[in-house]
């Protein structure tokens, strides 16, 4: 299993946001896809957040920025970002989080704290292989899979929920 920095540890959040945006620009350029200013801003807002964001949270933030955005604009931006592997939808939270493995084909494997709602994306080649093998045994062709695991992060287990240190690294 590939480990990433934990979302509740202090880190250089500005650097991880800038890296995510740089990765998005590269991925979109390579795919000849247009990363519009609105799409880029939606991605930036997702990465700046310390929690996964819902579409209406993003709409509110865009409105505060002075954008004259409507819900379809946000949903189209989110669809684009998902299609290019830049964000994941966390179904149990009806929210979106930045992809820490942008550009790589992988199973979305998420640890979701049911108390503070921090989300940690992990990569596990063993898990990817197990999902693929189980599907093939049923003659099923996997196109996309997301695994969400609910529990408590170490901070919430200790009774001190994290504040302001989440990152999708």
ZILINHU-V477923 format. One record per run of one state. SS is the DSSP state (H for helix, E for strand, - for the rest). FROM is the first residue (numbers start at 1). LEN is the number of residues. If there is no record, write none. Layout:
BEGIN
ss=(SS,SS)
from=(FROM,FROM)
len=(LEN,LEN)
END
This chain:
BEGIN
ss=(-,E,-,H,-,H,-,E,-,H,-,H,-,E,H,-,E,-,E,-,E,-,H,-,E,-,H,-)
from=(1,2,3,13,31,37,49,53,54,55,65,71,84,87,91,94,95,99,108,114,119,124,125,138,146,152,154,158)
len=(1,1,10,18,6,12,4,1,1,10,6,13,3,4,3,1,4,9,6,5,5,1,13,8,6,2,4,12)
END
